[in-house]
Amino acid sequence: MPTITQAPPETSEPLKPRDASKAIKRSSIKRDRFFPYALSAPAAFLELLIHIVPMLLGVWIAFLSLTQFSIANWVKAPFVGLQNFITALDPNGPIGSQFFDALGRTFLFTVLVVAIAWSLGIFAAVLLASKFRGNGFFRTLFLVPYALPSYVTTIAWAFMFNQRDGMVNRFLVEDLGILDEGPFWLLGGNSFFVMVVVAVWQFWPFAFLMLLAAVQSIPNEVYEAASLDGASLWKQFTSITLPMIKHANVVLLLMLGLWVFNQFDIPYLLFGPVSPEEATLISPLIYQQSFNNWNFGVGGALSVVLLIALLIVSAFYIRLVMPKEKSIDD
């Protein structure tokens, strides 16, 4: 009689619906954990390629004797340690004296441009925060310098300040008769004044845009209550407007200060590769040492010094202005 054998019992049981749901949830959480990194990876790679790697190479070049004689094989350029920094910061040397003169001039340039741009921006922002006929037209008009490419406006200003046939000299000499002869605006001491005018023209619309957004966020009820208490417009501005847009001012002044201090486009487009002595700023000086004098090691050292100085000033500024706040958005 044949025997019937039973199949061995299954060792694993099918997943219950609750267990399957937990497994899917764990897989989804694991996938979602790495998904943001996958999205940010291309941007991080480009940031590394465009900014971080060149910055590290610039720091390394600052320790090399990289000149026109060693640029062909710059990897094997002689290592000189801190000699480039000593040359760049020696106040009695030709490069060091130029550096400290340019540093003081750049600081003055930054203070003037930021102060004037902020003053124009806050005035326009407070004026256009209220509703009146033509408000939209003036807002658009004030943003025109910010919308135009900087090189276009700078070249246009260079033509207007031309000594022989520029619009500025024609207006002052022929139309108004204030001057007997048109001065040289792009040479000598006048070149610094021209550089300030062009920089203010380019940067004040950005200050206006940020301050307008900050001023419009202040509730009108605050001004109405202050007006009922008899506060003047100046009192409202100093006691309400400025304190309530403090965080916007912190960011704005820091950004403007860094942009203006590192300014290269305006002097280069106004004066060419070599700026007049009275208008030489830090960034054009680094360019001149690197690409005109073929002294890339000293140019790299000046760049590193500038980077460290800006980091220290920025950290000190943020700490001084916001000593008790952990972040700007708090």
ZALUM-130583 format. One record per residue: x, y, z of N, C-alpha, C, CB in turn; residue in three letters. Coordinates in pm, whole numbers, padded with zeros to 5 digits, always signed. Atoms other than C-alpha are relative to their C-alpha. Glycine has a CB too. Example, Ala and Ser with C-alpha at 12.3 -4.5 7.8 and 13.67 -1.06 7.14 Angstrom:
BEGIN
+00089-00119+00000+01230-00450+00780+00090+00120+00000-00099+00003+00125ala-00082-00119-00006+01367-00106+00714-00077+00109+00073+00041+00046-00142ser
***
This chain:
BEGIN
+00086-00119+00000+00000+00000+00000+00090+00123+00000-00097+00001+00124met-00089-00117+00008+00158+00327-00102-00018+00091+00119-00025+00078-00127pro+00003-00094-00114+00246+00568+00174-00006+00142-00051+00125-00020+00092thr+00017-00142+00037+00150+00932+00155+00090+00083+00090-00150+00047+00013ile-00092-00085-00076+00422+01170+00258-00049+00142-00002+00144-00008-00056thr+00043-00139-00011+00338+01515+00377+00117+00094-00028-00058+00029+00141gln-00105-00100+00030+00528+01817+00253+00044+00066+00129-00050+00106-00101ala-00049-00065-00124+00749+01980+00517-00065+00138+00015+00157+00014+00000pro+00063-00133-00021+00592+02285+00673+00094+00113-00041-00040+00017+00148pro-00079-00116+00043+00704+02622+00536+00061+00070+00122-00088+00100-00081glu-00071-00063-00112+00964+02790+00752-00029+00148+00012+00149-00021-00016thr+00026-00145-00005+00872+03147+00656-00145+00026-00033+00091+00077-00098ser+00138-00037+00021+00530+03297+00675-00008+00127-00083-00073+00018+00133glu+00016-00124+00078+00405+03566+00434-00016+00120+00094-00121-00009-00095pro+00007-00122-00082+00436+03920+00563-00144+00041+00020+00079+00114-00065leu+00132-00053-00028+00131+04051+00731-00012+00141-00058-00026+00000+00152lys+00016-00135+00057-00016+04374+00590+00066+00107+00085-00147+00033-00015pro-00062-00102-00086+00107+04571+00892+00152-00002-00014-00040-00022+00146arg-00145+00010+00016+00464+04436+00857+00045+00051-00136+00045-00144+00020asp-00035-00049+00134+00466+04506+00484-00005+00152-00005-00094-00059-00106ala+00011-00146-00004+00354+04864+00551+00119+00061+00070-00129+00042+00069ser-00116-00051-00071+00636+04910+00800+00126-00008-00086+00021-00077+00131lys-00117+00016+00086+00893+04777+00552+00002+00106-00110+00002-00141-00063ala+00009-00103+00105+00769+05010+00279+00030+00137+00058-00138+00000-00065ile-00024-00129-00064+00775+05302+00522+00148+00021+00029-00081+00010+00130lys-00143-00013-00025+01134+05226+00625+00078+00025-00128+00053-00126+00069arg-00066-00022+00129+01238+05205+00261-00023+00142-00051-00050-00102-00103ser+00031-00136+00045+01063+05534+00187+00079+00104+00080-00151+00028+00012ser-00077-00093-00083+01232+05707+00483+00146+00000-00040-00015-00037+00149ile-00139+00010+00041+01571+05577+00373+00023+00071-00133+00043-00146-00011lys-00013-00067+00130+01510+05699+00017-00011+00150+00015-00106-00050-00097arg+00018-00143-00020+01386+06040+00135+00120+00063+00072-00127+00026+00080asp-00114-00052-00072+01693+06077+00357+00112+00040-00095+00051-00102+00101arg-00108-00028+00094+01932+06068+00062-00046+00083-00120+00060-00130-00048phe+00050-00073+00116+01706+06242-00190+00045+00146-00001-00152-00006-00003phe-00051-00139+00002+01797+06600-00079+00148+00010-00036-00022+00065+00136pro-00142-00003+00034+02166+06515-00103+00021-00023-00150+00076-00106+00080tyr-00010+00024+00144+02114+06383-00455-00036+00125-00080-00090-00116-00041ala+00039-00123+00070+01942+06706-00555+00106+00108+00013-00132+00051+00054leu-00100-00105-00021+02212+06928-00405+00139-00038-00048+00007+00034+00146ser-00133+00044+00043+02505+06721-00537+00051+00076-00122-00003-00148-00031ala-00053-00077+00114+02529+06898-00878+00043+00141+00038-00104+00008-00111pro-00036-00135-00043+02527+07241-00715+00125-00002+00086-00116+00065+00076ala-00119+00010-00084+02782+07130-00457+00125-00028-00084-00018-00110+00106ala-00114+00029+00088+03006+06990-00730+00045+00125-00076-00035-00112-00100phe-00035-00123+00072+02990+07314-00932+00062+00104+00094-00124+00058-00068leu-00057-00092-00098+03056+07520-00618+00145-00039+00033-00085+00003+00129glu-00136+00048-00026+03359+07304-00545+00092+00029-00118-00002-00150+00029leu-00082-00017+00120+03481+07331-00904+00029+00146-00031-00069-00065-00118leu-00012-00140+00042+03423+07703-00954+00061+00087+00108-00136+00055-00039ile-00044-00089-00107+03497+07853-00611+00105-00062+00093-00119+00041+00082his-00088+00056-00103+03661+07617-00363+00136-00037-00057-00065-00123+00065ile-00127+00042+00059+03925+07464-00589+00085+00119-00044-00025-00092-00119val-00083-00117+00033+04039+07798-00741+00051+00076+00121-00078+00094-00088pro-00046-00069-00120+04052+07951-00394+00118-00073+00064-00115+00014+00100met-00110+00077-00057+04273+07669-00265+00125+00010-00088-00040-00147+00017leu-00114-00018+00089+04494+07699-00573+00063+00138+00018-00041-00019-00145leu-00052-00134-00024+04523+08072-00511+00081+00008+00128-00113+00100+00006gly-00076+00004-00126+04634+08007-00154+00134-00070-00021-00081-00072+00111val-00125+00071+00025+04893+07758-00277+00097+00084-00083-00028-00133-00071trp-00084-00085+00084+05022+08000-00543+00067+00109+00084-00083+00064-00113ile-00057-00105-00085+05079+08259-00267+00131-00044+00066-00100+00040+00107ala-00123+00049-00061+05361+08036-00136+00105-00042-00105-00031-00118+00092phe-00092+00038+00108+05531+07989-00476+00062+00124-00063-00073-00083-00106leu-00063-00107+00079+05773+08202-00674-00046-00018-00145+00159-00005+00011ser+00063+00022+00130+05541+08204-00974+00007+00130-00080-00148-00047+00016leu-00020-00117+00084+05656+08454-01236-00008-00042-00147+00136+00069+00030thr+00003+00033+00142+05680+08473-01615+00103-00107-00036+00025+00125-00084gln-00102+00099+00028+05983+08245-01593-00043-00141+00042+00128+00037+00070phe+00042+00131-00049+05804+07962-01410-00147-00031-00028+00024-00010+00148ser+00142+00020+00023+05445+08000-01531-00025-00117-00096-00064+00126-00056ile+00019+00109+00095+05498+07745-01812-00013-00134+00070+00117-00004-00099ala+00008+00123-00078+05547+07471-01552-00023+00038+00146+00130-00088-00017asn+00025-00061-00131+05380+07626-01249-00006-00103+00112-00130+00078-00004trp+00004+00103-00104+05345+07294-01067+00137-00015+00066-00047-00135-00059val-00136+00014-00052+05724+07285-01026+00063+00134+00037+00087-00070-00101lys-00053-00130-00039+05759+07654-00932+00063-00008+00140-00112+00107-00002ala-00068+00008-00131+05997+07711-00635-00092+00042+00115+00126+00087-00001pro+00076-00032-00121+05838+07713-00291+00080+00101+00082-00030-00129+00085phe-00072-00107-00070+05930+08037-00108-00060+00030+00137+00000+00127-00083val+00057-00022-00133+05714+08012+00204-00072+00132+00011+00109-00007+00104gly+00066-00128-00028+05611+08349+00345+00066+00119-00068-00004+00023+00149leu-00073-00111+00062+05842+08554+00124-00093+00092-00079+00110-00054-00092gln+00094-00083+00075+05556+08672-00099-00081+00090+00093-00095-00089-00083asn+00074-00081-00097+05364+08793+00207+00088+00111+00056-00054-00089+00114phe-00092-00101-00051+05671+08974+00339+00019+00111-00104+00137-00063+00035ile-00015-00099+00106+05718+09145+00002-00125+00084-00015+00034-00068-00133thr+00126-00071+00021+05351+09236-00026-00033+00094+00115-00113-00098-00020ala+00038-00078-00119+05325+09375+00330+00113+00088+00052-00046-00092+00109leu-00111-00085-00042+05658+09557+00352-00033+00146-00034+00133-00043-00068asp+00040-00138+00031+05557+09926+00388+00111+00083-00065-00045+00068+00125pro-00111-00073+00060+05904+10040+00276+00033-00048-00142+00123-00014+00087asn-00024+00052+00133+05901+09829-00040-00095+00061-00101-00013-00151-00001gly+00085-00059+00103+05749+09934-00373-00140-00061-00004+00065-00014-00135pro+00131+00065+00003+05470+09676-00361-00077+00024+00129+00016-00151-00024ile+00066-00023-00128+05396+09714+00010-00053+00140+00014+00094-00029+00111gly+00048-00139-00008+05370+10092-00013-00124+00019-00087+00110+00099-00042ser+00118-00007+00085+05128+10057-00304-00119-00069+00065+00028-00064-00136gln+00109+00075-00062+04928+09801-00109-00068+00082+00110+00052-00131+00057phe+00060-00074-00111+04878+10016+00200-00068+00129-00048+00106+00034+00105phe+00070-00115+00059+04795+10322-00010-00133-00043-00061+00089+00068-00108asp+00123+00050+00061+04541+10119-00205-00099-00047+00106+00032-00115-00097ala+00089+00046-00107+04404+09972+00119-00076+00117+00061+00080-00074+00107leu+00067-00118-00055+04333+10315+00267-00096+00062-00099+00101+00102+00043gly+00087-00056+00104+04189+10437-00062-00125-00086-00020+00077+00014-00132arg+00115+00090+00015+03967+10130-00091-00095+00013+00117+00048-00145-00012thr+00085-00019-00117+03841+10178+00263-00082+00129-00012+00085+00003+00129phe+00072-00126+00019+03752+10542+00190-00104-00013-00110+00098+00113-00035leu+00094+00023+00110+03590+10441-00138-00121-00079+00047+00070-00074-00114phe+00110+00084-00050+03382+10175+00038-00092+00079+00091+00055-00122+00073thr+00082-00079-00093+03265+10409+00314-00086+00102-00075+00090+00072+00103val+00075-00101+00074+03163+10683+00069-00112-00063-00082+00092+00078-00092leu+00100+00061+00087+02982+10454-00174-00113-00062+00081+00065-00107-00090val+00103+00065-00080+02799+10253+00092-00086+00104+00071+00065-00095+00103val+00077-00103-00070+02698+10565+00287-00096+00073-00094+00095+00101+00067ala+00086-00073+00095+02567+10751-00019-00108-00091-00057+00084+00060-00114ile+00098+00094+00056+02399+10442-00168-00109-00032+00102+00069-00129-00047ala+00101+00029-00103+02228+10360+00163-00090+00121+00023+00068-00041+00132trp+00080-00120-00023+02115+10721+00212-00103+00020-00112+00091+00124+00010ser+00094-00012+00112+01961+10737-00136-00104-00111+00005+00075-00004-00134leu+00093+00112-00005+01807+10393-00091-00106+00015+00107+00075-00127+00022gly+00099-00014-00108+01641+10465+00244-00094+00117-00027+00070+00019+00135ile+00086-00114+00033+01514+10803+00124-00105-00041-00103+00084+00117-00053phe+00094+00043+00103+01358+10651-00187-00097-00105+00053+00075-00055-00121ala+00086+00104-00054+01222+10352+00008-00110+00059+00088+00082-00102+00080ala+00100-00063-00086+01047+10566+00270-00097+00083-00083+00068+00088+00107val+00084-00084+00085+00916+10801+00001-00100-00084-00080+00085+00083-00095leu+00086+00080+00086+00775+10524-00221-00075-00109+00076+00081-00063-00109leu+00077+00097-00078+00642+10309+00064-00146+00043+00012+00060-00018+00139ala+00137-00051-00003+00334+10532+00072-00058+00000-00142-00005+00143+00060ser+00068+00007+00129+00078+10515-00208-00034+00140-00050-00127-00086+00010lys+00036-00126+00065+00046+10809-00445+00002-00023-00151+00097+00116+00042phe+00008+00012+00145-00012+10869-00814+00142+00001-00061-00087+00114-00060arg-00131+00011+00061+00292+10761-01018+00100-00080+00081+00055+00135-00024gly-00090+00078-00085+00434+10537-00746+00069-00112-00078-00078-00059+00118asn-00056+00110+00078+00483+10242-00980+00102+00046-00103-00110-00075-00068gly-00093-00052+00099+00653+10458-01243+00137+00029+00063-00057+00128-00064phe-00126-00034-00065+00915+10586-00999+00073-00125+00051-00024+00096+00116phe-00064+00124-00042+00977+10237-00860+00073-00065-00117-00103-00097+00060arg-00063+00058+00119+01049+10110-01210+00120+00083-00044-00101-00012-00114thr-00108-00088+00043+01262+10414-01293+00123-00016+00089-00047+00146+00002leu-00113+00011-00091+01479+10375-00984+00075-00133-00015-00047+00016+00143phe-00063+00131+00014+01550+10010-01066+00072-00017-00134-00103-00108+00017leu-00064+00011+00132+01678+10082-01419+00151-00021+00012-00028+00126-00082val-00145+00025-00010+02048+10113-01315+00035-00140+00047+00063+00099+00093pro-00026+00135-00050+02022+09779-01133-00030-00106-00106-00083-00027+00124tyr+00038+00096+00104+01859+09607-01432+00099-00003-00115-00138+00032-00052ala-00095-00006+00110+02120+09722-01685+00130-00071+00035+00028+00145-00039leu-00132+00061-00028+02448+09527-01720+00100+00105+00046+00054-00072-00126pro-00092-00097-00060+02722+09693-01516+00103+00050-00101+00071-00062+00119ser-00101-00045+00095+02972+09701-01802-00056+00101-00099+00059-00118-00075tyr+00063-00096+00092+02722+09887-02024-00006+00138+00064-00142-00047-00040val+00012-00129-00068+02657+10160-01768+00137+00061+00028-00077-00016+00130thr-00134-00054-00029+03027+10192-01677+00063+00059-00126+00091-00109+00058thr-00053-00054+00125+03130+10236-02041-00072+00128-00040-00012-00104-00113ile+00076-00122+00030+02851+10490-02086+00049+00117+00086-00150-00022+00023ala-00054-00104-00086+02981+10685-01785+00139+00044-00046+00006-00049+00146trp-00133-00036+00050+03334+10671-01929-00009+00094-00120+00079-00126-00040ala+00020-00091+00113+03208+10832-02249-00048+00137+00047-00101-00060-00100phe+00054-00128-00047+03018+11099-02055+00107+00084+00070-00117-00024+00096met-00106-00073-00069+03329+11190-01851+00124+00021-00088+00040-00075+00126phe-00112-00024+00090+03554+11207-02156+00034+00149-00004-00032-00051-00141asn-00042-00141-00013+03759+11527-02143-00032+00082-00125+00148+00007+00028gln+00010-00078+00122+03730+11629-02507-00144+00019-00046+00080-00065-00110arg+00135-00010+00053+03375+11550-02614-00104-00069+00089-00005-00059-00140asp+00096+00062-00090+03203+11408-02306-00115+00093+00035+00070-00043+00126gly+00119-00077-00030+02857+11520-02203+00018+00086+00125-00119-00092+00018met-00017-00074-00125+02968+11630-01855+00073+00131-00025+00077-00084+00103val-00075-00122+00029+03228+11878-01982-00079+00094-00090+00133-00034-00064asn+00080-00086+00087+02997+12003-02252-00107+00073+00080-00064-00081-00113arg+00104-00061-00082+02726+12068-01996+00059+00108+00092-00072-00107+00084phe-00060-00095-00091+02962+12244-01753+00065+00119-00070+00103-00070+00084leu-00074-00106+00069+03158+12446-02009-00090+00077-00096+00119-00058-00077val+00076-00067+00105+02925+12520-02299-00140+00041+00045-00010-00089-00120glu+00140-00029-00036+02576+12503-02145-00010+00093+00121-00074-00130+00028asp+00009-00081-00122+02628+12642-01795+00108+00107+00008+00009-00090+00121leu-00109-00097-00006+02957+12826-01844+00068+00007+00134-00051+00135-00035gly-00063+00000-00131+03079+12726-01499+00151-00009-00012-00054-00116+00084ile-00144+00019+00019+03423+12620-01625+00042+00056-00135+00037-00150+00010leu-00053-00050+00126+03641+12777-01891+00053-00113-00088+00111+00101+00027asp-00055+00113+00075+03795+12445-01992-00037-00129+00071+00155+00012-00013glu+00040+00127-00057+03684+12088-01941+00115-00072+00066-00060-00087-00106gly-00109+00070-00069+03893+11904-01682+00012-00146-00046-00021+00005+00152pro-00019+00143+00024+04035+11554-01718-00062-00076+00117+00153-00037-00016phe+00070+00070-00107+03791+11341-01521+00057-00139+00025-00146-00010-00034trp-00049+00138-00012+03955+11003-01584+00149-00006+00028-00031-00077-00126leu-00141-00006-00037+04305+11114-01482+00015+00082+00127+00085+00062-00115leu-00028-00080-00118+04453+11250-01162-00100-00020+00112+00005+00144-00036gly+00088+00009-00116+04252+11324-00851-00147-00012-00033+00021+00118+00086gly+00141+00010+00038+03922+11353-01039-00044-00143-00025-00026+00083-00123asn+00037+00137+00033+03935+10983-01126-00065-00070+00120+00124-00078-00045ser+00062+00060-00119+03853+10884-00767-00145+00046+00014+00080+00035+00127phe+00135-00052-00008+03548+11110-00769-00091-00067-00103+00000+00152-00021phe+00079+00066+00105+03428+10959-01099-00033-00143+00040+00076+00002-00134val+00022+00139-00042+03470+10609-00960-00108-00009+00107+00132-00061+00053met+00104-00002-00103+03255+10696-00657-00137+00024-00062+00031+00108+00106val+00129-00031+00064+02981+10844-00877-00055-00121-00072+00015+00118-00098val+00046+00117+00076+02964+10538-01103-00040-00113+00094+00110-00047-00096val+00033+00107-00095+02966+10296-00808-00132+00028+00071+00112-00018+00102ala+00127-00035-00065+02685+10483-00631-00116-00023-00096+00002+00147+00048val+00104+00019+00101+02483+10481-00954-00038-00147-00014+00047+00056-00136trp+00027+00142+00019+02515+10103-00979-00057-00067+00124+00126-00070-00041gln+00034+00075-00120+02463+10004-00616-00121+00054+00076+00117-00003+00090phe+00108-00051-00082+02199+10237-00476-00136-00061-00033-00007+00149-00015trp+00129+00065+00023+01903+10070-00658-00016-00131+00077-00019-00027-00147pro+00010+00122-00080+01986+09743-00479-00034+00034+00145+00132-00080-00006phe+00034-00044-00135+01980+09926-00146-00146+00043+00007+00091+00115+00045ala+00140-00043+00005+01648+10083-00245-00094-00120-00002-00026+00088-00123phe+00087+00117+00013+01500+09743-00338-00013-00075+00133+00053-00094-00108leu+00005+00071-00127+01594+09574-00010-00068+00082+00109+00140-00038+00045met+00060-00084-00105+01496+09868+00209-00148+00023-00025+00072+00134+00008leu+00142-00015+00029+01164+09912+00030-00078-00120+00050-00023+00020-00150leu+00067+00121-00050+01072+09551+00106-00006-00001+00152+00073-00126-00050ala-00001-00003-00147+01173+09601+00470-00097+00104+00054+00140+00028+00052ala+00089-00106-00048+00984+09929+00512-00146-00038-00020+00031+00133-00072val+00140+00039+00025+00668+09786+00357-00049-00108+00095-00015-00049-00143gln+00041+00102-00096+00669+09505+00615-00040+00059+00135+00111-00100+00020ser+00038-00065-00127+00615+09758+00898-00150+00031-00003+00083+00131+00024ile+00145-00027+00000+00243+09774+00995-00030+00150+00005-00066-00070+00120pro+00039-00141+00001+00074+10107+00924-00056+00045+00134-00101+00026-00110asn+00058-00037-00129-00094+10092+01265+00104+00061+00094-00064-00122+00065glu-00105-00054-00086+00241+10164+01430+00020+00148-00029+00133-00078-00020val-00016-00140+00036+00280+10489+01237-00124+00083+00040+00026+00014-00151tyr+00121-00071-00038-00082+10584+01301-00003+00029+00149-00123-00080-00041glu-00005-00021-00146-00038+10535+01676+00103+00106+00036+00032-00131+00073ala-00103-00101-00028+00284+10740+01673-00047+00138-00041+00131-00035-00072ala+00052-00130+00045+00112+11016+01475-00102+00057+00098-00063-00013-00139ser+00098-00045-00098-00172+11030+01727+00068+00048+00128-00098-00112+00032leu-00076-00044-00118+00087+11066+02004+00079+00127-00024+00095-00110+00044asp-00068-00125+00031+00229+11370+01827+00143-00014-00047-00003+00087+00118gly-00137+00020+00047+00551+11214+01691+00017+00060-00140+00037-00150+00000ala-00028-00059+00131+00704+11404+01400+00046-00108-00097+00107+00110+00012ser-00045+00096+00101+00806+11237+01075+00142-00047+00029-00008+00060-00140leu-00137+00038-00033+01172+11243+01179+00003-00093+00120+00085+00124+00027trp+00006+00085-00117+01085+11092+01516-00052-00139-00036-00089+00063+00107lys+00050+00129+00045+00886+10818+01346+00108-00077-00076-00124+00019-00090gln-00106+00066+00077+01179+10747+01116+00108-00057+00093+00063+00099-00100phe-00107+00045-00089+01437+10723+01397-00046-00098+00106+00063+00119+00066thr+00049+00085-00109+01217+10549+01653-00077-00122-00047-00088+00081+00091ser+00080+00112+00050+01009+10318+01433+00067-00066-00120-00140+00048-00037ile-00049+00058+00126+01150+10273+01084+00136-00066+00016+00007+00107-00108thr-00136+00054-00010+01520+10229+01160+00008-00122+00093+00094+00107+00049leu-00008+00120-00085+01477+09990+01458-00069-00122-00061-00061+00028+00135pro+00075+00114+00051+01223+09774+01273+00058-00056-00129-00143+00040-00022met-00067+00055+00118+01440+09734+00963+00148-00027+00031-00013+00097-00120ile-00139+00019-00041+01758+09668+01162+00062-00122-00067+00009-00015+00152lys-00056+00121+00057+01802+09313+01034+00026+00015-00149-00094-00117+00024his-00022-00025+00142+01761+09421+00673+00122+00088-00021-00125+00065-00064ala-00118-00087+00011+02020+09694+00728+00129-00076+00025-00012+00115+00098asn-00119+00080-00029+02266+09444+00876+00045-00076-00125-00026-00098+00116val-00032+00077+00121+02248+09223+00567+00041+00093-00114-00120-00087-00042val-00027-00091+00112+02242+09515+00324+00138+00064+00012-00107+00108-00005leu-00129-00066-00016+02541+09699+00468+00116-00097-00014+00006+00069+00135leu-00106+00100+00014+02745+09380+00488+00021-00037-00147-00034-00126+00081leu-00012+00035+00142+02669+09285+00127+00058+00114-00081-00137-00040-00055met-00054-00115+00073+02731+09635-00005+00148+00021+00031-00079+00126+00033leu-00140-00019-00037+03054+09663+00191+00093-00099-00068+00015-00012+00149gly-00083+00100+00065+03189+09336+00052+00008+00023-00150-00053-00140+00029leu+00001-00023+00145+03083+09413-00305+00087+00119-00039-00144+00022-00049trp-00073-00123+00035+03225+09764-00306+00149-00016+00030-00058+00121+00076val-00141+00015-00037+03548+09670-00128+00074-00086-00102+00013-00062+00140phe-00062+00087+00100+03616+09398-00387-00019+00051-00142-00058-00139+00011asn+00035-00050+00132+03520+09622-00678+00118-00003-00097-00053+00142+00011gln-00102+00008+00106+03715+09548-00995-00054+00050-00134+00050-00143-00015phe+00057-00032+00132+03478+09601-01290+00004+00149-00029-00143-00051-00009asp+00012-00144+00025+03427+09975-01248+00136+00063-00031-00063+00070+00120ile-00130-00061+00037+03796+10084-01231+00060-00058-00126+00098-00016+00114pro-00058+00059+00120+03894+09839-01502-00065+00056-00126-00013-00152+00003tyr+00070-00051+00118+03626+09959-01746+00019+00151-00016-00148-00033+00009leu-00020-00145+00009+03685+10326-01661+00142+00035-00045-00029+00065+00134leu-00139-00041+00018+04065+10335-01668+00085-00099-00079+00063+00022+00132phe-00080+00098+00069+04182+10016-01837+00077-00088+00097+00095+00067-00095gly-00074+00093-00088+04430+09756-01703+00078+00069+00110+00095-00081-00083pro-00078-00072-00102+04631+10021-01512-00080+00123+00042+00142+00040-00054val+00077-00113-00051+04432+10260-01294+00093+00115+00036-00083-00042+00123ser-00082-00112-00050+04557+10610-01210+00037-00023+00146-00076+00134-00014pro-00047+00021-00137+04753+10622-00885-00103+00045+00101+00131+00072+00023glu+00099-00054-00094+04479+10831-00720-00127-00085+00007-00036+00142-00039glu+00122+00082+00003+04215+10568-00807+00030-00149+00004-00082+00033-00124ala-00036+00142-00005+04400+10238-00756-00058-00064+00125+00155-00017-00003thr+00059+00075-00110+04199+10000-00540+00071-00134+00016-00151-00022-00023leu-00067+00125-00031+04295+09665-00392-00012-00101-00115-00059-00059+00127ile+00019+00101+00105+04144+09440-00660+00075+00034-00128-00147-00015-00031ser-00084-00032+00117+04296+09631-00957+00150-00013+00027-00029+00141-00046pro-00141+00016-00032+04630+09632-00774+00043-00146-00007+00029+00056+00140leu-00030+00144+00010+04618+09252-00742+00007-00042-00147-00107-00084+00076ile-00003+00031+00143+04537+09230-01113+00129+00052-00064-00123+00062-00070tyr-00122-00056+00059+04827+09458-01201+00123-00083+00038+00018+00145+00045gln-00116+00080-00042+05075+09254-00994+00000-00137-00067+00000-00016+00151gln+00008+00135+00054+04949+08925-01138+00017-00004-00151-00131-00062+00039ser+00007+00013+00145+04887+08996-01505+00078+00108-00075-00143+00005-00043phe-00085-00101+00065+05079+09316-01582+00147-00021+00033-00044+00140+00042asn-00139+00021-00042+05392+09246-01378+00040-00148+00002+00021+00058+00137asn-00025+00145+00003+05364+08865-01408+00057-00050+00133+00097-00033-00113trp-00045+00043-00132+05417+08827-01034-00118-00065+00070+00058+00121+00083asn+00119+00067-00051+05147+08572-00956+00012-00038+00147-00029-00123-00082phe-00018+00034-00140+05297+08475-00622-00037+00115+00092+00143-00041+00026gly+00035-00118-00080+05273+08827-00482-00148+00032-00015+00086+00121-00041val+00144-00022+00018+04927+08865-00637-00083-00097+00082-00037-00013-00148gly+00070+00096-00085+04818+08545-00464+00010+00035+00147+00055-00139-00023gly-00016-00041-00140+04960+08669-00134-00092+00117+00034+00146+00038+00028ala+00092-00112-00023+04767+08995-00166-00145-00047+00006+00017+00106-00110leu+00136+00054-00003+04450+08797-00241-00031-00070+00131-00021-00096-00117ser+00020+00070-00128+04495+08582+00069-00014+00101+00114+00117-00097+00028val+00009-00104-00102+04556+08889+00285-00137+00069-00006+00112+00104-00017val+00130-00063+00016+04243+09051+00142-00112-00091+00048-00023+00037-00146leu+00102+00095-00045+04036+08736+00205-00006-00007+00151+00028-00139-00058leu-00003+00009-00146+04148+08709+00567-00053+00129+00063+00143-00028+00049ile+00048-00128-00054+04085+09080+00628-00150+00012-00011+00067+00117-00072ala+00145-00010+00018+03733+09061+00486-00074-00096+00094-00038-00030-00144leu+00063+00094-00093+03651+08753+00694+00000+00055+00141+00071-00137-00004leu-00008-00055-00135+03771+08921+01012-00096+00118+00017+00144+00045+00032ile+00088-00117-00009+03586+09247+00941-00147-00043-00001+00028+00097-00117val+00140+00046+00007+03264+09060+00849-00043-00063+00131-00018-00100-00115ser+00034+00063-00127+03272+08848+01164-00011+00103+00112+00104-00106+00037ala+00005-00104-00102+03347+09151+01381-00124+00087-00016+00127+00086-00005phe+00118-00083+00025+03069+09352+01216-00127-00069+00046-00010+00034-00149tyr+00120+00073-00040+02808+09082+01266-00007-00013+00152-00003-00139-00066ile-00002+00014-00146+02916+09029+01626-00029+00134+00068+00134-00055+00046arg+00020-00131-00060+02915+09401+01698-00143+00047-00014+00094+00101-00061leu+00135-00049+00026+02579+09476+01541-00105-00088+00065-00025+00010-00150val+00099+00093-00054+02398+09162+01660+00065-00086+00108-00060-00088-00112met-00073+00076-00101+02570+09056+01985-00082-00107+00070+00055+00092+00102pro+00083+00092-00078+02275+08873+02140-00086-00089-00086-00087+00077+00095lys+00088+00076+00088+02112+08721+01836+00078-00110-00069-00067+00091-00104glu-00068+00114+00059+02200+08380+01702-00003+00003-00152-00062-00127+00050lys+00011-00007+00145+02083+08443+01350-00077+00125-00038-00068-00125-00056ser+00066-00123+00047+01950+08726+01140-00150-00016-00004+00052+00038-00138ile+00144+00021+00013+01608+08565+01108-00069-00017+00134-00026-00119-00085asp+00064+00019-00133+01550+08518+01484-00072+00127+00044+00107-00040+00108asp
***
